[in-house]
Amino acid sequence: PEDVNARLASDGIRLAAYGEAGPALAALPAGARLLIDPRRVTLGLREAVPATVQVVEQINPSTLLKSRKTPAEAEFVRETMAQDGAAMCEFYAEFEASLARGERWSELDI
């Protein structure tokens, strides 16, 4: 939305299409510093960074912020995990029963 773009622009942030990431990285000036989370960046984007740019490899700061949960958010995660666990138990029970009946499953069946 335009209001989001305007707010970000007022903070010096410009949104761009993903396809512009490589050229933007390649255009970083010599001596620039760039934080990269090595577990989250593709090899292609990493290789687009010029050798003259100082790369700092660290966990993305937003990862730590996202890991903090309010009590309500933590409860939602617990409930979701319980539902997911119950669904997995149901699936495995059906899967094992069908194998006991001699049925065979392929990865396409699952």
N, C-alpha and C positions, 0 to 999 in steps of 0.2 A: 504494500500500500504506500501511497505517496507520503502520508504523514510519517511513516516509519523511515522512509528514505530521507525525508527532510530532517528528521531528528538526528539520524546517523550522520548525515552530511554536516550538520551543525557541530558535530563532534569530530569532524575530519575523517569520517569513515565513508567509503564509497562501496556500494554493492556492485558485484560483477558476476557474470556468468562463469561457471566452473571452467569452461574452456579458456578463459582469460588468465587462469592461475599460473600456468607454466610461463607464458610470456611476461607476466608481471614479476615473477620470481627472477627470471633471466635478466630483467631490467634493473634489478636492485643495484645501487651504486657500490663501488669498491669501498670497503671499510664498514659497510652496514652490518648490523647484527640481526640475526634471525633466530627466533626460538622455534624449534621443530620437535614435536613429540614423535620419536622414531617408531612408536607402535601404531601411529595413526596416519602417517604420511606415505604416499605411494613412492615407489622407486623413481618413477618418471618425474614427479614433482621435486624430489630430492636432487635428482641429477640436473634439474633446470637451474638450480642455485649456482651462481658463478663461484669459482674458487676464491675470489677476492672478498667474498662475504663471510663474516665470522658466524658459523652455525653453532648455536647452543642447543644441545639435545637434552630436553627435560620433559617431564610429564606436563601436559597442557594444564595451565592453572584452572581452567574451567572444570576439569575433571574433579578436582578436589571440591570445588563449590557444589557440583552436582551430587557428590557423594554424601553431603550433609542433608539429613532428612528431618522434618518436623515429626512430632509423635504421630500425627495423622497420616503423614506420608509413609512412615515406617510401618504403621498398621496396615495400610493399603498394600504395601509390598509383601508383608507377611500373608495377608489374605490371598493375594494373587499367587504366591508361591504354594500355598495350601491347595488352591484350586488346580494349579498346574500339576502338583504332585498327585492329586486324586485322578486327574485325567490320564496321567502316565500309568498309574496303577490299573485303571480300567483297560487301557490299551494293551498293556503287557498281559493281563489276564486273558483277554480275547485272543491275543497273538499266540500265547502258549496253548490255549485250548484248541485253536485251529491247527496248530502243529501236531498236537496229540491226536487230532482226527485225521492226520495224514495230509492236510492241506499244505501247499507250498506258497509262499509269498515272494514276490520280487520287489525290488525297490520302487517299481511303478505302482504296486498295490498299496504300499505304505503311504 
